[in-house]
Amino acid sequence: MKEILKHPTVSAILGTVIGTIIVTPIVAYINKVNVIEALILIVNWIKNFITLILTFQVPFWIIIVSLFLFLFIKKIANKINSQGPSYARHSIEEHYRQDKINNIL
């Protein structure tokens, strides 16, 4: 679970959601809007966004087939990479020593 929270996309989404939840009552108070009404507007916006994505006119079977194809190709790529030479199995972070860009070390 901790690895999922460290992923940049997940942390950005969580930060945005938490920030929205914290800022909404403040903005509602400043604009003299009921806090409950502001939260209801946010929930309705989220529902409309999900509805928009789900009604994008893409058949569900294409999404499922694409997902399975992606996972299959990823599994094959991982298997090929694990059978390669030993130096290829290490990440670049383990072997990176120095770099020179524009004559700056």
Gaussian input, Z-matrix of N, CA and C with variables (Angstrom, degrees):
# hf/3-21g

backbone

0 1
 N
 C     1     B1
 C     2     B2     1     A1
 N     3     B3     2     A2     1     D1
 C     4     B4     3     A3     2     D2
 C     5     B5     4     A4     3     D3
 N     6     B6     5     A5     4     D4
 C     7     B7     6     A6     5     D5
 C     8     B8     7     A7     6     D6
 N     9     B9     8     A8     7     D7
 C    10    B10     9     A9     8     D8
 C    11    B11    10    A10     9     D9
 N    12    B12    11    A11    10    D10
 C    13    B13    12    A12    11    D11
 C    14    B14    13    A13    12    D12
 N    15    B15    14    A14    13    D13
 C    16    B16    15    A15    14    D14
 C    17    B17    16    A16    15    D15
 N    18    B18    17    A17    16    D16
 C    19    B19    18    A18    17    D17
 C    20    B20    19    A19    18    D18
 N    21    B21    20    A20    19    D19
 C    22    B22    21    A21    20    D20
 C    23    B23    22    A22    21    D21
 N    24    B24    23    A23    22    D22
 C    25    B25    24    A24    23    D23
 C    26    B26    25    A25    24    D24
 N    27    B27    26    A26    25    D25
 C    28    B28    27    A27    26    D26
 C    29    B29    28    A28    27    D27
 N    30    B30    29    A29    28    D28
 C    31    B31    30    A30    29    D29
 C    32    B32    31    A31    30    D30
 N    33    B33    32    A32    31    D31
 C    34    B34    33    A33    32    D32
 C    35    B35    34    A34    33    D33
 N    36    B36    35    A35    34    D34
 C    37    B37    36    A36    35    D35
 C    38    B38    37    A37    36    D36
 N    39    B39    38    A38    37    D37
 C    40    B40    39    A39    38    D38
 C    41    B41    40    A40    39    D39
 N    42    B42    41    A41    40    D40
 C    43    B43    42    A42    41    D41
 C    44    B44    43    A43    42    D42
 N    45    B45    44    A44    43    D43
 C    46    B46    45    A45    44    D44
 C    47    B47    46    A46    45    D45
 N    48    B48    47    A47    46    D46
 C    49    B49    48    A48    47    D47
 C    50    B50    49    A49    48    D48
 N    51    B51    50    A50    49    D49
 C    52    B52    51    A51    50    D50
 C    53    B53    52    A52    51    D51
 N    54    B54    53    A53    52    D52
 C    55    B55    54    A54    53    D53
 C    56    B56    55    A55    54    D54
 N    57    B57    56    A56    55    D55
 C    58    B58    57    A57    56    D56
 C    59    B59    58    A58    57    D57
 N    60    B60    59    A59    58    D58
 C    61    B61    60    A60    59    D59
 C    62    B62    61    A61    60    D60
 N    63    B63    62    A62    61    D61
 C    64    B64    63    A63    62    D62
 C    65    B65    64    A64    63    D63
 N    66    B66    65    A65    64    D64
 C    67    B67    66    A66    65    D65
 C    68    B68    67    A67    66    D66
 N    69    B69    68    A68    67    D67
 C    70    B70    69    A69    68    D68
 C    71    B71    70    A70    69    D69
 N    72    B72    71    A71    70    D70
 C    73    B73    72    A72    71    D71
 C    74    B74    73    A73    72    D72
 N    75    B75    74    A74    73    D73
 C    76    B76    75    A75    74    D74
 C    77    B77    76    A76    75    D75
 N    78    B78    77    A77    76    D76
 C    79    B79    78    A78    77    D77
 C    80    B80    79    A79    78    D78
 N    81    B81    80    A80    79    D79
 C    82    B82    81    A81    80    D80
 C    83    B83    82    A82    81    D81
 N    84    B84    83    A83    82    D82
 C    85    B85    84    A84    83    D83
 C    86    B86    85    A85    84    D84
 N    87    B87    86    A86    85    D85
 C    88    B88    87    A87    86    D86
 C    89    B89    88    A88    87    D87
 N    90    B90    89    A89    88    D88
 C    91    B91    90    A90    89    D89
 C    92    B92    91    A91    90    D90
 N    93    B93    92    A92    91    D91
 C    94    B94    93    A93    92    D92
 C    95    B95    94    A94    93    D93
 N    96    B96    95    A95    94    D94
 C    97    B97    96    A96    95    D95
 C    98    B98    97    A97    96    D96
 N    99    B99    98    A98    97    D97
 C   100   B100    99    A99    98    D98
 C   101   B101   100   A100    99    D99
 N   102   B102   101   A101   100   D100
 C   103   B103   102   A102   101   D101
 C   104   B104   103   A103   102   D102
 N   105   B105   104   A104   103   D103
 C   106   B106   105   A105   104   D104
 C   107   B107   106   A106   105   D105
 N   108   B108   107   A107   106   D106
 C   109   B109   108   A108   107   D107
 C   110   B110   109   A109   108   D108
 N   111   B111   110   A110   109   D109
 C   112   B112   111   A111   110   D110
 C   113   B113   112   A112   111   D111
 N   114   B114   113   A113   112   D112
 C   115   B115   114   A114   113   D113
 C   116   B116   115   A115   114   D114
 N   117   B117   116   A116   115   D115
 C   118   B118   117   A117   116   D116
 C   119   B119   118   A118   117   D117
 N   120   B120   119   A119   118   D118
 C   121   B121   120   A120   119   D119
 C   122   B122   121   A121   120   D120
 N   123   B123   122   A122   121   D121
 C   124   B124   123   A123   122   D122
 C   125   B125   124   A124   123   D123
 N   126   B126   125   A125   124   D124
 C   127   B127   126   A126   125   D125
 C   128   B128   127   A127   126   D126
 N   129   B129   128   A128   127   D127
 C   130   B130   129   A129   128   D128
 C   131   B131   130   A130   129   D129
 N   132   B132   131   A131   130   D130
 C   133   B133   132   A132   131   D131
 C   134   B134   133   A133   132   D132
 N   135   B135   134   A134   133   D133
 C   136   B136   135   A135   134   D134
 C   137   B137   136   A136   135   D135
 N   138   B138   137   A137   136   D136
 C   139   B139   138   A138   137   D137
 C   140   B140   139   A139   138   D138
 N   141   B141   140   A140   139   D139
 C   142   B142   141   A141   140   D140
 C   143   B143   142   A142   141   D141
 N   144   B144   143   A143   142   D142
 C   145   B145   144   A144   143   D143
 C   146   B146   145   A145   144   D144
 N   147   B147   146   A146   145   D145
 C   148   B148   147   A147   146   D146
 C   149   B149   148   A148   147   D147
 N   150   B150   149   A149   148   D148
 C   151   B151   150   A150   149   D149
 C   152   B152   151   A151   150   D150
 N   153   B153   152   A152   151   D151
 C   154   B154   153   A153   152   D152
 C   155   B155   154   A154   153   D153
 N   156   B156   155   A155   154   D154
 C   157   B157   156   A156   155   D155
 C   158   B158   157   A157   156   D156
 N   159   B159   158   A158   157   D157
 C   160   B160   159   A159   158   D158
 C   161   B161   160   A160   159   D159
 N   162   B162   161   A161   160   D160
 C   163   B163   162   A162   161   D161
 C   164   B164   163   A163   162   D162
 N   165   B165   164   A164   163   D163
 C   166   B166   165   A165   164   D164
 C   167   B167   166   A166   165   D165
 N   168   B168   167   A167   166   D166
 C   169   B169   168   A168   167   D167
 C   170   B170   169   A169   168   D168
 N   171   B171   170   A170   169   D169
 C   172   B172   171   A171   170   D170
 C   173   B173   172   A172   171   D171
 N   174   B174   173   A173   172   D172
 C   175   B175   174   A174   173   D173
 C   176   B176   175   A175   174   D174
 N   177   B177   176   A176   175   D175
 C   178   B178   177   A177   176   D176
 C   179   B179   178   A178   177   D177
 N   180   B180   179   A179   178   D178
 C   181   B181   180   A180   179   D179
 C   182   B182   181   A181   180   D180
 N   183   B183   182   A182   181   D181
 C   184   B184   183   A183   182   D182
 C   185   B185   184   A184   183   D183
 N   186   B186   185   A185   184   D184
 C   187   B187   186   A186   185   D185
 C   188   B188   187   A187   186   D186
 N   189   B189   188   A188   187   D187
 C   190   B190   189   A189   188   D188
 C   191   B191   190   A190   189   D189
 N   192   B192   191   A191   190   D190
 C   193   B193   192   A192   191   D191
 C   194   B194   193   A193   192   D192
 N   195   B195   194   A194   193   D193
 C   196   B196   195   A195   194   D194
 C   197   B197   196   A196   195   D195
 N   198   B198   197   A197   196   D196
 C   199   B199   198   A198   197   D197
 C   200   B200   199   A199   198   D198
 N   201   B201   200   A200   199   D199
 C   202   B202   201   A201   200   D200
 C   203   B203   202   A202   201   D201
 N   204   B204   203   A203   202   D202
 C   205   B205   204   A204   203   D203
 C   206   B206   205   A205   204   D204
 N   207   B207   206   A206   205   D205
 C   208   B208   207   A207   206   D206
 C   209   B209   208   A208   207   D207
 N   210   B210   209   A209   208   D208
 C   211   B211   210   A210   209   D209
 C   212   B212   211   A211   210   D210
 N   213   B213   212   A212   211   D211
 C   214   B214   213   A213   212   D212
 C   215   B215   214   A214   213   D213
 N   216   B216   215   A215   214   D214
 C   217   B217   216   A216   215   D215
 C   218   B218   217   A217   216   D216
 N   219   B219   218   A218   217   D217
 C   220   B220   219   A219   218   D218
 C   221   B221   220   A220   219   D219
 N   222   B222   221   A221   220   D220
 C   223   B223   222   A222   221   D221
 C   224   B224   223   A223   222   D222
 N   225   B225   224   A224   223   D223
 C   226   B226   225   A225   224   D224
 C   227   B227   226   A226   225   D225
 N   228   B228   227   A227   226   D226
 C   229   B229   228   A228   227   D227
 C   230   B230   229   A229   228   D228
 N   231   B231   230   A230   229   D229
 C   232   B232   231   A231   230   D230
 C   233   B233   232   A232   231   D231
 N   234   B234   233   A233   232   D232
 C   235   B235   234   A234   233   D233
 C   236   B236   235   A235   234   D234
 N   237   B237   236   A236   235   D235
 C   238   B238   237   A237   236   D236
 C   239   B239   238   A238   237   D237
 N   240   B240   239   A239   238   D238
 C   241   B241   240   A240   239   D239
 C   242   B242   241   A241   240   D240
 N   243   B243   242   A242   241   D241
 C   244   B244   243   A243   242   D242
 C   245   B245   244   A244   243   D243
 N   246   B246   245   A245   244   D244
 C   247   B247   246   A246   245   D245
 C   248   B248   247   A247   246   D246
 N   249   B249   248   A248   247   D247
 C   250   B250   249   A249   248   D248
 C   251   B251   250   A250   249   D249
 N   252   B252   251   A251   250   D250
 C   253   B253   252   A252   251   D251
 C   254   B254   253   A253   252   D252
 N   255   B255   254   A254   253   D253
 C   256   B256   255   A255   254   D254
 C   257   B257   256   A256   255   D255
 N   258   B258   257   A257   256   D256
 C   259   B259   258   A258   257   D257
 C   260   B260   259   A259   258   D258
 N   261   B261   260   A260   259   D259
 C   262   B262   261   A261   260   D260
 C   263   B263   262   A262   261   D261
 N   264   B264   263   A263   262   D262
 C   265   B265   264   A264   263   D263
 C   266   B266   265   A265   264   D264
 N   267   B267   266   A266   265   D265
 C   268   B268   267   A267   266   D266
 C   269   B269   268   A268   267   D267
 N   270   B270   269   A269   268   D268
 C   271   B271   270   A270   269   D269
 C   272   B272   271   A271   270   D270
 N   273   B273   272   A272   271   D271
 C   274   B274   273   A273   272   D272
 C   275   B275   274   A274   273   D273
 N   276   B276   275   A275   274   D274
 C   277   B277   276   A276   275   D275
 C   278   B278   277   A277   276   D276
 N   279   B279   278   A278   277   D277
 C   280   B280   279   A279   278   D278
 C   281   B281   280   A280   279   D279
 N   282   B282   281   A281   280   D280
 C   283   B283   282   A282   281   D281
 C   284   B284   283   A283   282   D282
 N   285   B285   284   A284   283   D283
 C   286   B286   285   A285   284   D284
 C   287   B287   286   A286   285   D285
 N   288   B288   287   A287   286   D286
 C   289   B289   288   A288   287   D287
 C   290   B290   289   A289   288   D288
 N   291   B291   290   A290   289   D289
 C   292   B292   291   A291   290   D290
 C   293   B293   292   A292   291   D291
 N   294   B294   293   A293   292   D292
 C   295   B295   294   A294   293   D293
 C   296   B296   295   A295   294   D294
 N   297   B297   296   A296   295   D295
 C   298   B298   297   A297   296   D296
 C   299   B299   298   A298   297   D297
 N   300   B300   299   A299   298   D298
 C   301   B301   300   A300   299   D299
 C   302   B302   301   A301   300   D300
 N   303   B303   302   A302   301   D301
 C   304   B304   303   A303   302   D302
 C   305   B305   304   A304   303   D303
 N   306   B306   305   A305   304   D304
 C   307   B307   306   A306   305   D305
 C   308   B308   307   A307   306   D306
 N   309   B309   308   A308   307   D307
 C   310   B310   309   A309   308   D308
 C   311   B311   310   A310   309   D309
 N   312   B312   311   A311   310   D310
 C   313   B313   312   A312   311   D311
 C   314   B314   313   A313   312   D312

   B1=1.4460
   B2=1.5256
   B3=1.3446
   B4=1.4540
   B5=1.5224
   B6=1.3422
   B7=1.4568
   B8=1.5269
   B9=1.3184
   B10=1.4648
   B11=1.5203
   B12=1.3364
   B13=1.4611
   B14=1.5205
   B15=1.3407
   B16=1.4604
   B17=1.5196
   B18=1.3205
   B19=1.4621
   B20=1.5279
   B21=1.3488
   B22=1.4628
   B23=1.5268
   B24=1.3253
   B25=1.4582
   B26=1.5241
   B27=1.3229
   B28=1.4628
   B29=1.5249
   B30=1.3382
   B31=1.4636
   B32=1.5277
   B33=1.3308
   B34=1.4619
   B35=1.5229
   B36=1.3315
   B37=1.4669
   B38=1.5273
   B39=1.3349
   B40=1.4607
   B41=1.5220
   B42=1.3228
   B43=1.4583
   B44=1.5124
   B45=1.3183
   B46=1.4636
   B47=1.5281
   B48=1.3166
   B49=1.4684
   B50=1.5266
   B51=1.3287
   B52=1.4615
   B53=1.5275
   B54=1.3336
   B55=1.4614
   B56=1.5158
   B57=1.3163
   B58=1.4696
   B59=1.5250
   B60=1.3242
   B61=1.4639
   B62=1.5253
   B63=1.3250
   B64=1.4692
   B65=1.5252
   B66=1.3327
   B67=1.4668
   B68=1.5252
   B69=1.3150
   B70=1.4667
   B71=1.5285
   B72=1.3273
   B73=1.4710
   B74=1.5319
   B75=1.3260
   B76=1.4688
   B77=1.5251
   B78=1.3357
   B79=1.4601
   B80=1.5203
   B81=1.3164
   B82=1.4662
   B83=1.5289
   B84=1.3228
   B85=1.4653
   B86=1.5258
   B87=1.3364
   B88=1.4639
   B89=1.5259
   B90=1.3261
   B91=1.4656
   B92=1.5202
   B93=1.3303
   B94=1.4719
   B95=1.5327
   B96=1.3280
   B97=1.4593
   B98=1.5213
   B99=1.3024
   B100=1.4512
   B101=1.5287
   B102=1.3279
   B103=1.4668
   B104=1.5233
   B105=1.3129
   B106=1.4675
   B107=1.5244
   B108=1.3341
   B109=1.4637
   B110=1.5274
   B111=1.3278
   B112=1.4697
   B113=1.5295
   B114=1.3343
   B115=1.4707
   B116=1.5281
   B117=1.3285
   B118=1.4678
   B119=1.5280
   B120=1.3347
   B121=1.4664
   B122=1.5252
   B123=1.3299
   B124=1.4691
   B125=1.5192
   B126=1.3420
   B127=1.4719
   B128=1.5220
   B129=1.3229
   B130=1.4681
   B131=1.5289
   B132=1.3292
   B133=1.4626
   B134=1.5229
   B135=1.3347
   B136=1.4697
   B137=1.5290
   B138=1.3481
   B139=1.4736
   B140=1.5270
   B141=1.3281
   B142=1.4628
   B143=1.5229
   B144=1.3241
   B145=1.4702
   B146=1.5285
   B147=1.3116
   B148=1.4741
   B149=1.5173
   B150=1.3290
   B151=1.4588
   B152=1.5243
   B153=1.3262
   B154=1.4570
   B155=1.5241
   B156=1.3236
   B157=1.4625
   B158=1.5255
   B159=1.3362
   B160=1.4584
   B161=1.5246
   B162=1.3183
   B163=1.4604
   B164=1.5238
   B165=1.2956
   B166=1.4629
   B167=1.5250
   B168=1.2922
   B169=1.4608
   B170=1.5296
   B171=1.3254
   B172=1.4568
   B173=1.5148
   B174=1.3224
   B175=1.4641
   B176=1.5278
   B177=1.3144
   B178=1.4621
   B179=1.5267
   B180=1.3269
   B181=1.4467
   B182=1.5248
   B183=1.3230
   B184=1.4640
   B185=1.5243
   B186=1.3223
   B187=1.4617
   B188=1.5234
   B189=1.3295
   B190=1.4699
   B191=1.5256
   B192=1.3357
   B193=1.4709
   B194=1.5291
   B195=1.3123
   B196=1.4603
   B197=1.5247
   B198=1.3214
   B199=1.4545
   B200=1.5206
   B201=1.3351
   B202=1.4618
   B203=1.5288
   B204=1.3129
   B205=1.4597
   B206=1.5268
   B207=1.3299
   B208=1.4578
   B209=1.5230
   B210=1.3408
   B211=1.4655
   B212=1.5237
   B213=1.3416
   B214=1.4612
   B215=1.5237
   B216=1.3199
   B217=1.4661
   B218=1.5214
   B219=1.3318
   B220=1.4647
   B221=1.5237
   B222=1.3375
   B223=1.4600
   B224=1.5256
   B225=1.3233
   B226=1.4647
   B227=1.5283
   B228=1.3317
   B229=1.4700
   B230=1.5239
   B231=1.3232
   B232=1.4628
   B233=1.5150
   B234=1.3316
   B235=1.4612
   B236=1.5260
   B237=1.3279
   B238=1.4652
   B239=1.5276
   B240=1.3324
   B241=1.4622
   B242=1.5183
   B243=1.3190
   B244=1.4640
   B245=1.5229
   B246=1.3367
   B247=1.4587
   B248=1.5255
   B249=1.3399
   B250=1.4568
   B251=1.5103
   B252=1.3346
   B253=1.4575
   B254=1.5279
   B255=1.3305
   B256=1.4655
   B257=1.5204
   B258=1.3347
   B259=1.4638
   B260=1.5201
   B261=1.3243
   B262=1.4612
   B263=1.5232
   B264=1.3540
   B265=1.4558
   B266=1.5250
   B267=1.3223
   B268=1.4553
   B269=1.5173
   B270=1.2991
   B271=1.4539
   B272=1.5197
   B273=1.3153
   B274=1.4584
   B275=1.5275
   B276=1.3318
   B277=1.4572
   B278=1.5179
   B279=1.3408
   B280=1.4584
   B281=1.5259
   B282=1.3276
   B283=1.4578
   B284=1.5223
   B285=1.2910
   B286=1.4625
   B287=1.5232
   B288=1.3197
   B289=1.4581
   B290=1.5329
   B291=1.3190
   B292=1.4535
   B293=1.5180
   B294=1.3166
   B295=1.4445
   B296=1.5191
   B297=1.3161
   B298=1.4527
   B299=1.5290
   B300=1.3422
   B301=1.4639
   B302=1.5131
   B303=1.3262
   B304=1.4584
   B305=1.5200
   B306=1.3200
   B307=1.4694
   B308=1.5124
   B309=1.3099
   B310=1.4530
   B311=1.5247
   B312=1.3203
   B313=1.4529
   B314=1.5172
   A1=111.12
   A2=117.10
   A3=119.66
   A4=111.45
   A5=117.10
   A6=120.16
   A7=111.06
   A8=116.74
   A9=120.40
   A10=110.20
   A11=117.14
   A12=120.70
   A13=112.05
   A14=118.11
   A15=121.23
   A16=112.48
   A17=117.99
   A18=120.70
   A19=108.94
   A20=118.16
   A21=120.68
   A22=114.36
   A23=117.46
   A24=119.94
   A25=110.87
   A26=116.72
   A27=120.51
   A28=110.11
   A29=116.69
   A30=118.44
   A31=111.18
   A32=117.82
   A33=120.17
   A34=110.86
   A35=116.86
   A36=120.10
   A37=110.46
   A38=116.94
   A39=119.65
   A40=111.38
   A41=117.00
   A42=120.34
   A43=112.36
   A44=116.12
   A45=120.28
   A46=111.06
   A47=116.82
   A48=120.59
   A49=110.64
   A50=116.99
   A51=120.40
   A52=110.38
   A53=116.51
   A54=119.97
   A55=112.21
   A56=116.47
   A57=120.36
   A58=110.84
   A59=115.96
   A60=120.02
   A61=110.72
   A62=117.17
   A63=120.37
   A64=111.49
   A65=117.01
   A66=120.97
   A67=112.53
   A68=118.48
   A69=121.37
   A70=113.16
   A71=120.05
   A72=117.88
   A73=113.09
   A74=116.98
   A75=120.33
   A76=110.34
   A77=116.09
   A78=120.14
   A79=110.43
   A80=117.67
   A81=120.67
   A82=110.38
   A83=117.58
   A84=120.99
   A85=110.66
   A86=116.59
   A87=120.37
   A88=110.76
   A89=117.41
   A90=121.73
   A91=113.07
   A92=116.60
   A93=122.37
   A94=111.94
   A95=114.88
   A96=122.08
   A97=106.98
   A98=116.59
   A99=120.99
   A100=109.27
   A101=117.05
   A102=122.08
   A103=110.32
   A104=117.45
   A105=121.10
   A106=110.31
   A107=116.93
   A108=120.25
   A109=110.77
   A110=116.72
   A111=120.16
   A112=110.66
   A113=116.52
   A114=119.19
   A115=111.27
   A116=117.29
   A117=120.83
   A118=110.36
   A119=116.92
   A120=119.93
   A121=111.53
   A122=117.26
   A123=120.29
   A124=110.36
   A125=117.13
   A126=120.48
   A127=110.33
   A128=117.38
   A129=120.18
   A130=111.10
   A131=116.73
   A132=119.79
   A133=110.40
   A134=117.01
   A135=120.85
   A136=110.21
   A137=117.22
   A138=120.42
   A139=111.00
   A140=117.25
   A141=120.32
   A142=111.66
   A143=116.75
   A144=120.59
   A145=110.69
   A146=117.02
   A147=120.70
   A148=110.09
   A149=117.36
   A150=120.72
   A151=111.05
   A152=116.71
   A153=120.84
   A154=111.40
   A155=116.39
   A156=120.00
   A157=111.04
   A158=116.87
   A159=119.81
   A160=113.11
   A161=118.42
   A162=120.93
   A163=111.24
   A164=116.45
   A165=121.73
   A166=112.05
   A167=117.69
   A168=123.76
   A169=112.72
   A170=118.13
   A171=121.86
   A172=107.23
   A173=117.44
   A174=118.88
   A175=111.49
   A176=115.11
   A177=120.74
   A178=111.54
   A179=117.96
   A180=119.99
   A181=110.91
   A182=118.73
   A183=120.83
   A184=109.90
   A185=116.75
   A186=120.32
   A187=110.50
   A188=117.07
   A189=121.13
   A190=111.05
   A191=117.16
   A192=120.63
   A193=110.25
   A194=117.31
   A195=120.68
   A196=111.20
   A197=117.05
   A198=121.03
   A199=111.48
   A200=117.22
   A201=120.39
   A202=111.35
   A203=117.56
   A204=121.34
   A205=110.57
   A206=117.47
   A207=121.29
   A208=111.13
   A209=117.20
   A210=120.49
   A211=111.56
   A212=117.51
   A213=121.40
   A214=110.82
   A215=117.28
   A216=120.88
   A217=110.32
   A218=117.20
   A219=120.48
   A220=110.70
   A221=117.60
   A222=121.19
   A223=110.96
   A224=116.90
   A225=120.49
   A226=110.46
   A227=117.60
   A228=120.80
   A229=110.77
   A230=117.67
   A231=120.31
   A232=111.39
   A233=116.37
   A234=119.89
   A235=110.82
   A236=117.04
   A237=120.77
   A238=110.47
   A239=116.86
   A240=120.25
   A241=112.37
   A242=117.48
   A243=119.63
   A244=111.82
   A245=118.66
   A246=121.43
   A247=112.40
   A248=117.23
   A249=121.21
   A250=111.59
   A251=116.88
   A252=120.93
   A253=110.77
   A254=115.69
   A255=119.60
   A256=111.88
   A257=118.38
   A258=118.90
   A259=111.82
   A260=118.41
   A261=121.23
   A262=111.66
   A263=116.99
   A264=119.75
   A265=112.74
   A266=117.86
   A267=120.78
   A268=109.83
   A269=115.02
   A270=118.95
   A271=110.37
   A272=115.80
   A273=120.52
   A274=111.11
   A275=117.93
   A276=120.53
   A277=111.72
   A278=117.83
   A279=120.82
   A280=112.23
   A281=118.65
   A282=121.39
   A283=113.31
   A284=118.28
   A285=120.76
   A286=109.53
   A287=116.66
   A288=120.67
   A289=111.22
   A290=117.61
   A291=121.17
   A292=109.62
   A293=114.83
   A294=120.74
   A295=108.28
   A296=115.93
   A297=120.23
   A298=107.50
   A299=115.45
   A300=121.41
   A301=107.90
   A302=117.07
   A303=122.07
   A304=111.84
   A305=115.67
   A306=123.36
   A307=113.75
   A308=117.99
   A309=122.72
   A310=106.39
   A311=116.04
   A312=121.57
   A313=109.72
   D1=-36.39
   D2=-178.66
   D3=-66.62
   D4=-33.50
   D5=179.48
   D6=-66.68
   D7=-35.69
   D8=178.74
   D9=-65.06
   D10=-41.04
   D11=-179.00
   D12=-69.58
   D13=-21.80
   D14=179.26
   D15=-82.44
   D16=-13.30
   D17=-179.65
   D18=-66.07
   D19=134.97
   D20=-175.72
   D21=-58.45
   D22=-39.15
   D23=-178.46
   D24=-67.68
   D25=-44.84
   D26=-178.93
   D27=-65.18
   D28=-43.23
   D29=-179.54
   D30=-66.51
   D31=-34.09
   D32=177.89
   D33=-67.25
   D34=-42.69
   D35=179.05
   D36=-65.17
   D37=-45.14
   D38=179.37
   D39=-63.37
   D40=-41.05
   D41=177.83
   D42=-62.19
   D43=-40.52
   D44=178.84
   D45=-65.95
   D46=-44.97
   D47=-179.30
   D48=-64.43
   D49=-46.05
   D50=-179.57
   D51=-65.47
   D52=-41.17
   D53=177.23
   D54=-61.77
   D55=-40.59
   D56=178.37
   D57=-63.95
   D58=-42.17
   D59=-180.00
   D60=-64.83
   D61=-37.34
   D62=-179.52
   D63=-74.00
   D64=-41.34
   D65=-173.31
   D66=-79.93
   D67=-26.97
   D68=-175.95
   D69=-56.29
   D70=-49.16
   D71=179.07
   D72=-62.99
   D73=-34.46
   D74=179.73
   D75=-65.72
   D76=-48.32
   D77=179.77
   D78=-65.76
   D79=-38.04
   D80=178.56
   D81=-63.54
   D82=-39.78
   D83=178.53
   D84=-66.16
   D85=-42.48
   D86=179.79
   D87=-63.82
   D88=-42.23
   D89=-178.56
   D90=-85.91
   D91=4.76
   D92=179.39
   D93=57.01
   D94=43.75
   D95=176.24
   D96=-111.30
   D97=145.11
   D98=177.44
   D99=-62.66
   D100=133.90
   D101=-177.18
   D102=-62.42
   D103=-40.00
   D104=179.79
   D105=-62.71
   D106=-41.47
   D107=178.26
   D108=-63.42
   D109=-39.18
   D110=178.72
   D111=-64.45
   D112=-43.54
   D113=178.35
   D114=-65.60
   D115=-37.16
   D116=177.06
   D117=-63.62
   D118=-39.40
   D119=176.61
   D120=-62.32
   D121=-40.34
   D122=178.45
   D123=-64.65
   D124=-44.74
   D125=179.59
   D126=-62.73
   D127=-41.27
   D128=178.18
   D129=-64.63
   D130=-38.38
   D131=178.18
   D132=-63.43
   D133=-42.35
   D134=178.91
   D135=-63.39
   D136=-43.62
   D137=178.24
   D138=-61.68
   D139=-42.50
   D140=178.88
   D141=-64.95
   D142=-37.98
   D143=178.65
   D144=-64.96
   D145=-44.80
   D146=178.83
   D147=-64.46
   D148=-41.12
   D149=177.53
   D150=-61.83
   D151=-41.13
   D152=178.02
   D153=-60.98
   D154=-43.56
   D155=180.00
   D156=-66.60
   D157=-42.87
   D158=-177.14
   D159=-73.49
   D160=-20.29
   D161=178.44
   D162=-105.03
   D163=36.70
   D164=-176.76
   D165=-80.10
   D166=5.25
   D167=178.41
   D168=70.52
   D169=22.97
   D170=174.08
   D171=-101.71
   D172=122.68
   D173=179.76
   D174=-59.52
   D175=142.79
   D176=-175.94
   D177=-62.51
   D178=-33.35
   D179=-178.01
   D180=-66.77
   D181=-30.05
   D182=177.54
   D183=-68.04
   D184=-38.70
   D185=177.95
   D186=-64.63
   D187=-44.35
   D188=-179.79
   D189=-64.87
   D190=-46.10
   D191=179.80
   D192=-62.27
   D193=-41.84
   D194=178.98
   D195=-63.45
   D196=-40.67
   D197=178.21
   D198=-63.55
   D199=-46.68
   D200=178.50
   D201=-64.00
   D202=-40.32
   D203=178.30
   D204=-62.77
   D205=-44.22
   D206=177.76
   D207=-60.48
   D208=-46.91
   D209=-179.43
   D210=-65.24
   D211=-37.01
   D212=178.45
   D213=-65.42
   D214=-45.57
   D215=179.68
   D216=-65.32
   D217=-38.66
   D218=178.41
   D219=-64.10
   D220=-40.49
   D221=179.20
   D222=-65.17
   D223=-42.36
   D224=178.39
   D225=-64.72
   D226=-41.97
   D227=179.69
   D228=-63.56
   D229=-40.24
   D230=177.91
   D231=-65.40
   D232=-38.09
   D233=179.46
   D234=-67.45
   D235=-41.24
   D236=178.45
   D237=-65.36
   D238=-41.85
   D239=179.86
   D240=-66.33
   D241=-33.42
   D242=-179.08
   D243=-74.58
   D244=-18.73
   D245=179.99
   D246=-94.82
   D247=-1.33
   D248=-178.14
   D249=-75.53
   D250=-175.55
   D251=178.32
   D252=-60.24
   D253=158.12
   D254=-174.75
   D255=-64.10
   D256=-34.23
   D257=-179.90
   D258=-69.65
   D259=-24.62
   D260=-179.11
   D261=-77.18
   D262=-18.39
   D263=-178.27
   D264=-79.88
   D265=-15.28
   D266=-178.64
   D267=-88.30
   D268=145.76
   D269=-178.93
   D270=-78.39
   D271=165.18
   D272=-178.05
   D273=-67.16
   D274=-26.64
   D275=-179.79
   D276=-64.45
   D277=-31.07
   D278=-178.34
   D279=-76.41
   D280=-25.31
   D281=-174.63
   D282=-110.61
   D283=-3.74
   D284=-177.39
   D285=-72.62
   D286=127.55
   D287=-179.25
   D288=-114.89
   D289=-55.57
   D290=-178.61
   D291=-156.18
   D292=166.62
   D293=-178.29
   D294=-144.75
   D295=154.09
   D296=179.64
   D297=-130.42
   D298=115.37
   D299=179.28
   D300=-125.96
   D301=125.69
   D302=-178.69
   D303=53.17
   D304=44.47
   D305=179.89
   D306=59.07
   D307=24.85
   D308=175.59
   D309=-114.94
   D310=123.36
   D311=-177.77
   D312=-81.29

